């Protein structure tokens, strides 16, 4: 297993999606597969239809044993989690995010201060994850 010490939270900047859809988008950009290790769905399909049973669903992306492709310069020691969102998160997504992060923190011995939003990384100019208060999230872990 890789030496993992950081969890990086992202958002998809889309109103719909899942691990399979994001895998297709990443392949269109020339990557070999999805760059994130986990995707947390918001329950919306491509047509904008809400499917409640998919809200908060945690889907696996790239295996944890593989280096991610989600945060240039930080991939080798991190886990990438992507929330499907264009800036609005569902209650179920946030609940499942906290559960997943807590489980990963325990498994890998990661401290709260090493749970960061993509935008908090040095050199990142995007606002990803949009509208997510990372200080509040860390305080709730």
N, C-alpha and C positions, 0 to 999 in steps of 0.2 A: 504494500500500500504506500501511496505517496505520503510525504511529510506535509500535513495540512495544518495551517495555523490561522486562516482567515476565511470568513464567509462574506461574499460580496453580493449585495442585493441589487437587482436590475428591474426595469420594466420594459415591456415589449414595444411601447409607443404604438399600440394598436388596440382597437376595441374588441377584438376577438383573437382566438388562436389557441393552440395547444402545442405539446412537444412535437408532434408530427408536422404541423404547419410551420413552426419555427425552424425545424430541421430543413424543410423545403426552402424557406427563405434563406437560410444560411448557405445551403448548397448552391443557390442561385448567385450568391456572392463569392463563390469559388471555394468555400470551406468544404471539408470532407464530410462533416456532420454538424449537428447542433452544437453550439459552443457552451451552452449551460448544462449543469448537472441535474437541475430540477426546474420544472415549470409549474406554477400554481395558476390554474385556470380561473376565469371570472364567470364561466357559465354561458358565455355568448358564442354563438356559431357565426359562420361567415355572413349569414343573412341578417345578423343582428338579433336573432331570436334567442331569448334567454332559456337555458336548459338548467333548471335549478339543481339537478343531480350532479352537474359538472362544476358548479360553483364551489371553489375551494379544493377541487381535485388536484392532488399532487402527482405529477407525471415525471417519470425519469427521463432524462436526456442522455448526455454523455456519462458513461460509467465513472464512478468516483476514482477508480484506479487510473483513469486517463486525465492528463492535463487539460484543463478547459481552454476555451477560446472566447473569453468574455471580457477580459480586462488586460489589455496589452501591458506586459511587464510585471503582472501580478498573478498570472495564471498558474504557475508551477506549484504554489503553496496554498491555493485557494479553492473554494467551492463556489460556483456561480448559481444563484437562484434567480429566476426571472418570474415576475408577476405579470400576467397578461393584463395590460391596462394602458389606457391613454391618459392616465393621470387621476383616475377615480378607482378606488379599491373597494371591493365588497367586504362586508363583515366577515364572511367565511374565508376569504383570501387572507385577511389579516390574522384570523385565528389560526389557520393552518400554517401560515408563515411562522408565527411565534412557536408553534409546536415543532415544526421541522427544524428551525434554528436551534431550539432548546435541545432537541435530540442530537443534533450534530455537534453542538457545544459539548455535551456530555461525552459523546463517542470519541471526539478528537481532542478534548481538553482545551477548547477554545474559550477565551475570555470575552466578555461583552464588548470591550473596547476594540476587539478584532472583528466585530460585526459591523460592516460599513456599507454605505451606499456607493454605487459606482461613481457618482459625482464627487465623492469625498476623496478619491484617489488623486494623488499629485499628477498634474498635467491634464486631467479630464475637464473638458469645457462643456459637456452636455449636462442637462439637468436630471439625468437618470439616477434613481427612480423619481419621476415627476411627482410632486406634491406628497411625498412621503417623509414625515418627520423622523429622521433616523435617531435623534436624541431620545424622542418619546419611545420609539421601538426598543432601543437598548434599555431604557428604564423599565420596560414592561417584561423584559426577559428574566 
